[in-house]
Amino acid sequence: MFETRVLSGMRPTGALHLGHYHGVLKNWVKLQSEHPCLFFVADWHALTTDYEKPRALQRVGNDMVIDWLAAGVDPSQATLFVQSLVPEHAELHLLLSMITPLGWLERVPTYKDQQEKLADRELSTYGFLGYPLLQAADIMIYRAKYVPVGEDQVPHIEFTRELARRFNHLYGREPGFEEKSRAAVKKLGSKKARLFNELRARFLENGDAEALKRAQALLEEQQNIPRGDRERLLGWLEGGGKKILVEAEALLTEASRLPGLDGQKMSKSYGNAIGLREDPDSVAKKIRTMPTDPARVKRADPGNPDKCPVWDMHQVYADEARKAWVRKGCTTAAIGCLECKQPVIDAVLAELAPIRERAQPYLDDPALVKNILADGCDNARKLAAETMRDVREAMGLSYT
């Protein structure tokens, strides 16, 4: 059922690091066992800022998917696909662009922020201005209910919701909408129809939010009414038109608690990242050479863990007893910095070992990833085609 569908994607940047694992992939693994999930390679989104160098997209995209699989994303539980191989994304983006006010795009907070951060690139393009609209199309094409995002991305979800409402308002008032809605109610059966009408009246007359939720839940429970009638009743319930496009909700996720090796956000561009498939010797060397509290010039100098990036790593990997040992040992100079770092090295290597092991079959046989994505793209296109059929019909574009 699309009512609980989750959608999320990543721009193809190549092999991923521990920041991605703790910030995104662990959450994906959890979500795939709770909801129908679709995870996609956002290669068109990559072109909005890196349109001058597209040749590596397929290679880095495949590399990224290997890391998804190695982290535990399961293609038997979730649909994995590539954005550009589902052309319905582009069609919905084009049709939505016809009704999207220019000011809505210019007001998206990340628009100017990204222009400032990427000042070395020429971003005065339609593609860059319109990337929130493409993102909205990505979500609505699958009628996704939930989109896992950080707080900085919530405005994008609000933009998507506003656009869905605008589309439904413009195109949801089909001829004979009231009559079709009343006929659809009867398909619920007399008892449920009576309850639905009572709940609808309580919401429309008194603004009873609880009645609205109960009526929506009642519709979601009905397995035998056609999808078109369900969408019609969802819109009629709120006094509007047929709900052709779903208003997605932000599923807030915590930012990764794992910092980079220098205490900043972990990023390949900062040179402070640990790759998910990085060689163990390289990982150990990186952690051993991490900066520590500058006050600890000599082994006998006491330090302050709160000023040390290694302490931040302990917050993720150490239990309370270990953290107490670190704090006491550092502040009294009872342990040296290398002693403090060794448990982090051990914990990181233990976390990465099964990831590297799961990645190896896909590295040995690239056809495995190719087949997973091919199957995922087929499944995604079927879902996208259903939405586009309804969108075209609502807009008068069904020439049949």
N, C-alpha and C positions, 0 to 999 in steps of 0.2 A: 504493500500500500504506500502511495506517495505521501500520505499524511505525516509520516515520521522520517521521510527520506533525508539523508545527510549528504551534503556536497562539499568537497574541499579540493583545492588544487595547489600546485607549486610551479613556479617558473623553473624551467630546466637550467640548472646551474652546474650540473655535473655531480660528482661524488659529494655526499653530504657529510656533516660533522656532528659531533655530540650535541651541539646546541640545537640542531634540527631534531635529533632523537628525543631530547628531553622536552623540547618546546612544542613539537608537532606529532612526531611519529608514534610515541607512546600513547598519545591521546587517540590517534587514528586506530591503533590496535584495540583499544578499549571500546571505541565507538562501533567498530565493525561487528562486535558481538551483541550490540544493543539495538542497532538500527540498520535498515538497508542503506549501505554507504556507496558513494561514487567518489573515487579519487582520480584526478586527472593531471596530465602534464600540460601546463598552460603555456604552450609554445607560442601561440599568437600574442599572449601578454608579454612574452620576452621581446617580441619585435617592437612593442610600443616604445621601448627605450634603447634597444640594441639592434635596430633595423639594418645597420651597416654591416653586420657580421653574422649572418644567419647560418652559415654553412655547418657549424658544429652542433646545431640544435638537436639533430637526431641522435648523434653520439652521446652528448651530455644528457639528453633526455633518457636514453636507455640506461646510462650509468646511474642516474637518479632513481629510476624504477628498481634497479637491482638493490639499491640501498633500502627502498621501501620494503621489498620482499625480505631482505635480510633482517630488517628490524621487526618483522612479524606480521606485516600486512599480508592478508591471506586472500588470494584471488578467488577462492571458493566461497568466501564470505562477502567480499567487496568487489565492485566493478572498477577495474583499472583501465584507463583509456587515454588517448591523446586528443587534445582539444581540436587540432586542425584536421583530424580524420573524421570529425563529426560536423559536416558543413552546415547542419541546421543551426549551430551556434551563430554562424555568420548571417544566416537568413533572418533569425530573430533579432539580432543586433541591428540589421538594416531596417527592419520594420519598426522597431522601437525608436530608432533615430528619427523617424518621421514625426513622432509625438513628444520627443524629449526637449523641453525648453533649454536653450543654450545656457541660461543663467544657472540652472540646476547643476550642470557640469562644472561651470567655473567656480561654484561655491563649495565643491567637494574639498575638504581641508587638505588632503594629501596632494592636490594638484600643484599648488604653489610651493609646498614643502619639497616635493620631489624635484621641481624645476630648480630650486635653490641648491639642493644636495647634488644634483647632476648637472651643474652649471657648465661642465666641460662638453656637454652633448647638445646638439640642436634638437630641442624638443618642442618647437613651435609647429607641431603637426596635428592633424585631425586625430590620428591614431592615439596620440598621447592624451589629448583632451578627452577623447571618447572612451578611454580604457575603463572608467567606472561603468559605462553603459555596456561594454562587452562583458564585464564582470557580472552585471545584472542579468544579461542574457544567459550567461553560463549557469546561473542559479535557477532562473525561471524556466529554462528549456526542460529541466528535469522536475519542475514543480517541487523543488527541494523545500522542506520545512525548516531545516536547521543548517546553519553554516558556522562551523567552529572558527572563531576569530579572536584576536586580541582586542583590547579596548580601542586601539588606534584605527581599527577597521570597522568599528560600529557605524560610523557615518555612511560607509559604503552599503551596509545592509539597510539602513534607513532610506537611502536613495533608492535601493531596489524595491523596498516596500511601497514607497511613494509612486514609483513608476508602475508597479503592478496595479495599484489602486487607480491610477490615471487610465491605464489600458482598460481595466474592467469597467470603469465608468463610461469610457467612450464607446466601447464595443460590446459590453455585456447586456445592453438593453435590446435584446433580439425581439423581432416582431412576435406578439402574443406571449410576452414573457410572463405576465401575471397568470394567464390561463394555463400555460405550460407548468408553471410552478405549482399551482393548485392541483393540477393533475398528478404531478410528481409526488405531492404529499400523500395522496391516496394510496400510492404504491407501498407506503410504509405499513399499511394495515390500519384498521380503524382505531385501535387503542393507541398506537404510537403516533398516528397522525394527529389525534386529539391532543396528546401530550406536546407534540412539536408545535402545534398552533398556539397552545397556551403559553409555552416558553417564549415563542416569537413575540406574542402580544406583550408579555411582561418586559421583554427587552425593549421593544420599540416604543411602548407607552411609558415605561418607568425607568428605562436605562439600566435594567437589572443585569449586571455583568455575569452573575452566577447563572442566570437563566440562559444567557447566550452560550456559556461554556457547556451547560447540560445539553442544549439543543445541538451544538456542534458535535459533542460526543455521541449523541444519539445517531446522527447521520454517519459518523465514522464507523459505528458498529454494524450498519446495514450493508450486508455483502451482496444482496440480490438486486439492488437498484442500479441502473446504468450510470456510468461516470458522468455523463452529461446532465442527468437529473440531479446527481449529487452536487455538482458545481452550481447548477441553477438554484438549488435549495439553499446552499451556503450563502449565495448572494442575496436571495430573497429574504432570508433570515435576518439580515442586517439592514434591509430596506434598500439595497442597491440592486445591481444587475448580476448577471451570471458571472461567477468567479472563474474566469478562464485561466488567469495566471495567479499563482499562489504568493501570498505575502510571507516571505521567509523570515525566520527569527534568528538573531545572533545567538550562538551558543558560546558564551564567553569562556575562553581558556586562559589559564595563567601563563604569563611569560616564562620562558625557561629560567629556572633558578641557577642554571649552570653558566658561570661566566667564562670568558676566554682566559687564556694563560696569563694575560697581563691585567686581569680584573675588569676589562671592558667587555662589551657584548661580544660573544664568540662569532667571528666572521673570517672567512678566507681572505677577504680584502685587507683585514687588519693583521694578518699573519699570526693570529693567536688561536688557531683552531686545531682540534684533534679529529682527524677523519675517522669515519665509522669502520673503514677497512684498512686503516693505517698500520704499518708494520709495528709489532710490539716494541722492538728496540727503539724505533723512532719516537713512539709514544713515551716510553720511559725517559728518553733523553730530554724530550720537551718539558716533562714535568720536573725533572731534576734541575733544569736550568731556569725554572720559573723565578721571577723576581719575588722577594720576600720583604718583610718590614725593613726599610732602610736603616732603622736604628740598630739592627743586629749586624754590626760590622764584623765583630769577632764572635767566635763560638760561645764565649763566656758572657756576651752581652745579652741581657734580657730583652724580650720583644713584646709587641702588642699584636695579637692575632687579628684584631679588627682592622689593622692597617696592612694585612697580608693577603694577597690573592689566593694563596694556598688554603687559608682558612675558609674562604668562600667555597672551595672545592670540597672541604670537609663537611660543609653544611649539607651537601648533596649526598655524599658517599659514606659519612661516618655515623655510627650510632651515638647515643648520649655518652656512653662510657668513653668512647674514643675521643669525642670532642672535649670531654673534661680532661683527659690525658694530654691532649694537644694544648689546651689553654694553660694548664698548670705548668707543663713542661716548657712552653714558650716564655711565659712571663717570669719564670724562675731560672731560665737558661739551663734547665735540667736535660733538655733534648736539643739537638742541633737541627738546622733546617732540613738537612737530608733525611734525618730520622723522621721528621714530621711529614716529609713528602712521600716516604715509602708506602704507607697505607693507602694513599691516594693512587699511587702507581698500581698497586695490587688490585684495588677496587675497579679502576678504569679498565685494566687489562682483563679482569674477570667479566666485566660487562661487555667488552668488545669481542671476546673469544667466540661466543655463539653466533654473533652477527657475522663475523668473518666466515665462520663455518657454513652458515646458511647461504651466504653469497656465492660460495665456490661453485656449486652446480650451475648457476646462471652465468658465471664467468667462463666455465668450461664449455657450455653449450648455449651460445647467444640465441639460438632458435627458441629456447624456452620462454624468454622474455617476449620475443616477437609474437609467439602464439598466444601468450597471456593478453597482450595488448590487442591483438586481432580479435580475440573473443570478447574482450571488454568493449572494444569499439562497436562491435556488432550489437551487443546488449544496449549500449548507450544510444546508438542510433535508433533502435526500436522505441525507446522511451522518448527520445527527442522528436521522432516522427509523429507520435501521438499528440504531443503538445502543438507541433506546427500544423497538424491537420485542424485542430480546434482554433488556432490563431488565424489561419487562412480563412476558415469558414466565418469567423466573427468579423473579419475585415472585408468580407466580400470577395476573397481571392481564390475561392474554390471553383475553378472552371471545369466542372464535371457535369 
